[in-house]
Amino acid sequence: MPSAMSAGRGIEDWLVKQIAIRQDIDPEEIDVDASFIANGLTSAASVALVGDLAKMLGVTLSETLTWEYPTISALAEHVAGISAGPHDE
C-alpha cells in the first residue's frame, strides 16, 4: 500500500493536471502553495474539482474542502490521509 506521502504527491499531481486542463494553462504555471482562487478557480469550479477527486478516489469528500484546505498541497495532504486510511466495506 502506498504511503500517505506518495499518495499525497499523486493527488497533488492529479489536482495540478485537472486545474491546468480547466484553466487551459501549462501545469508548470500552477503554484501548489497558492490558493485555489489564486490558481484561477471559482468557488463553483473548486466544488466540481472536489467532486471529481472524490469520484477518482472512490471516497466521499465534503464540497467545502477547498475552503478548509485552500491550497493544492494542503488539500492533497488531507485527502491522502483519508484515502490511505482503513475503509469499511
VOBA-281254 format. One record per residue: x, y, z of N, C-alpha, C, CB in turn. Coordinates in steps of 0.05 Angstrom, whole numbers, padded with zeros to 5 digits, always signed. Glycine has a CB too. Layout:
XYZXYZXYZXYZ;...
This chain:
+00017-00024+00000+00000+00000+00000+00018+00025+00000-00019+00000+00025;+00011+00044-00017+00028+00068-00018+00026+00084+00008+00020+00086-00041;+00048+00098+00015+00047+00115+00038+00030+00139+00033+00076+00123+00046;+00022+00152+00055+00006+00176+00053+00022+00197+00038-00003+00186+00081;+00048+00198+00042+00065+00218+00028+00064+00214-00002+00094+00217+00039;+00068+00189-00011+00068+00184-00040+00039+00187-00051+00078+00156-00046;+00019+00180-00035-00009+00184-00044-00014+00213-00046-00028+00170-00023;-00004+00229-00027-00008+00258-00028+00005+00270-00053+00004+00271-00004;+00028+00260-00060+00041+00271-00085+00025+00264-00109+00070+00259-00087;+00014+00239-00110-00003+00231-00133-00028+00248-00135-00010+00202-00130;-00040+00254-00112-00064+00271-00112-00057+00299-00120-00077+00270-00083;-00035+00309-00110-00026+00336-00117-00021+00338-00147+00000+00343-00102;-00008+00318-00159-00003+00318-00188-00030+00317-00203+00014+00293-00195;-00049+00301-00193-00075+00299-00206-00089+00326-00205-00092+00278-00193;-00089+00339-00182-00101+00365-00179-00089+00386-00198-00099+00375-00150;-00062+00386-00199-00048+00405-00217-00057+00400-00246-00018+00402-00214;-00058+00375-00254-00065+00368-00282-00094+00377-00287-00063+00338-00286;-00112+00372-00269-00140+00380-00273-00144+00410-00274-00158+00368-00250;-00130+00424-00256-00132+00453-00257-00120+00465-00283-00118+00466-00232;-00098+00453-00292-00086+00462-00317-00105+00458-00340-00060+00447-00322;-00119+00435-00340-00138+00430-00362-00161+00450-00360-00149+00401-00360;-00172+00454-00337-00195+00472-00333-00187+00501-00340-00205+00471-00305;-00163+00509-00334-00154+00536-00339-00141+00540-00367-00135+00545-00317;-00136+00517-00380-00123+00517-00406-00095+00531-00404-00140+00531-00427;-00080+00522-00383-00053+00533-00379-00034+00509-00376-00052+00552-00355;-00008+00515-00376+00012+00495-00372+00013+00488-00342+00040+00506-00381;+00014+00462-00335+00015+00454-00307+00037+00468-00291+00018+00424-00305;+00059+00475-00304+00081+00488-00290+00074+00517-00281+00106+00489-00309;+00052+00528-00291+00043+00554-00283+00028+00553-00257+00026+00567-00304;+00021+00530-00247+00005+00527-00223+00023+00525-00199-00013+00502-00225;+00016+00540-00179+00031+00541-00153+00016+00524-00133+00035+00570-00143;+00027+00502-00124+00013+00484-00106+00010+00496-00078+00028+00458-00104;+00025+00517-00072+00022+00530-00046+00006+00556-00047+00050+00536-00036;-00005+00562-00070-00023+00585-00073-00052+00575-00070-00019+00600-00100;-00070+00593-00064-00098+00586-00061-00110+00577-00088-00114+00609-00050;-00132+00562-00086-00146+00554-00110-00155+00579-00125-00170+00536-00103;-00164+00600-00111-00172+00625-00124-00148+00637-00139-00183+00645-00103;-00125+00638-00126-00101+00649-00139-00093+00633-00164-00078+00650-00120;-00101+00607-00164-00095+00590-00187-00118+00591-00207-00091+00561-00178;-00137+00610-00203-00157+00616-00224-00183+00601-00221-00146+00610-00249;-00188+00586-00200-00213+00572-00197-00234+00588-00182-00208+00545-00182;-00258+00587-00192-00281+00599-00179-00290+00580-00157-00304+00606-00199;-00308+00589-00140-00319+00571-00120-00333+00547-00133-00339+00587-00102;-00348+00552-00153-00362+00530-00167-00343+00510-00179-00381+00542-00189;-00321+00521-00191-00301+00503-00203-00287+00487-00181-00281+00519-00220;-00283+00499-00158-00270+00484-00136-00287+00461-00126-00264+00503-00113;-00314+00467-00124-00332+00446-00115-00332+00423-00136-00361+00458-00112;-00333+00430-00161-00332+00409-00182-00306+00393-00181-00335+00423-00210;-00284+00407-00176-00258+00393-00174-00258+00373-00151-00236+00414-00170;-00269+00381-00128-00270+00362-00105-00288+00339-00112-00281+00377-00080;-00310+00344-00126-00328+00322-00134-00314+00302-00153-00353+00333-00148;-00299+00313-00172-00284+00295-00190-00262+00280-00175-00271+00312-00212;-00249+00292-00156-00229+00279-00139-00241+00257-00123-00215+00299-00121;-00265+00262-00111-00278+00241-00096-00285+00217-00113-00304+00252-00083;-00295+00222-00137-00301+00200-00156-00276+00185-00163-00315+00211-00181;-00255+00199-00169-00230+00186-00177-00219+00168-00155-00209+00207-00184;-00222+00177-00130-00211+00162-00107-00231+00141-00096-00203+00180-00085;-00257+00144-00103-00277+00127-00093-00283+00132-00063-00269+00098-00096;-00282+00157-00056-00288+00165-00028-00308+00188-00028-00262+00174-00013;-00320+00193-00005-00338+00216-00002-00322+00239+00009-00362+00209+00016;-00323+00262-00004-00309+00286+00005-00329+00309+00008-00286+00293-00014;-00324+00326+00028-00341+00349+00032-00336+00369+00010-00334+00362+00060;-00357+00382+00001-00355+00402-00020-00340+00427-00010-00383+00410-00029;-00337+00430+00016-00324+00454+00027-00294+00449+00031-00337+00462+00053;-00283+00427+00022-00254+00422+00028-00235+00443+00017-00247+00395+00016;-00242+00456-00005-00223+00476-00015-00224+00501+00001-00230+00483-00044;-00244+00505+00019-00243+00527+00038-00228+00519+00063-00273+00536+00045;-00231+00494+00071-00218+00484+00095-00188+00480+00089-00231+00458+00104;-00181+00471+00065-00154+00466+00057-00150+00482+00031-00148+00434+00052;-00143+00508+00032-00145+00526+00010-00122+00524-00011-00147+00553+00020;-00103+00506-00008-00082+00503-00028-00082+00475-00038-00055+00512-00016;-00070+00471-00061-00068+00444-00072-00053+00426-00054-00054+00445-00100;-00030+00436-00043-00014+00419-00026-00029+00411+00000+00013+00433-00019;-00043+00430+00012-00058+00424+00036-00080+00404+00031-00069+00450+00048;-00095+00408+00009-00117+00390+00003-00107+00362-00003-00133+00401-00021;-00085+00361-00019-00074+00335-00026-00065+00320-00001-00050+00338-00045;-00052+00333+00017-00042+00321+00042-00066+00310+00058-00025+00340+00059;-00087+00327+00061-00110+00319+00076-00124+00295+00064-00130+00342+00078;-00129+00296+00038-00143+00274+00024-00127+00249+00024-00150+00283-00005;-00100+00251+00022-00083+00227+00023-00087+00213+00049-00053+00234+00019;-00089+00228+00071-00094+00215+00097-00120+00201+00098-00093+00236+00118;-00141+00212+00085-00167+00199+00084-00166+00174+00067-00188+00218+00073;-00155+00176+00043-00155+00154+00024-00135+00132+00032-00148+00164-00004;-00115+00138+00048-00096+00118+00057-00106+00103+00082-00069+00130+00062;-00127+00114+00095-00137+00102+00119-00154+00077+00114-00154+00122+00134;-00161+00063+00135-00177+00038+00131-00205+00045+00121-00179+00023+00158;-00216+00028+00105-00243+00032+00094-00261+00009+00103-00243+00034+00064;-00285+00016+00111-00306-00004+00117-00321-00010+00092-00324+00005+00140;-00324-00034+00086-00339-00042+00062-00367-00050+00070-00326-00065+00047;
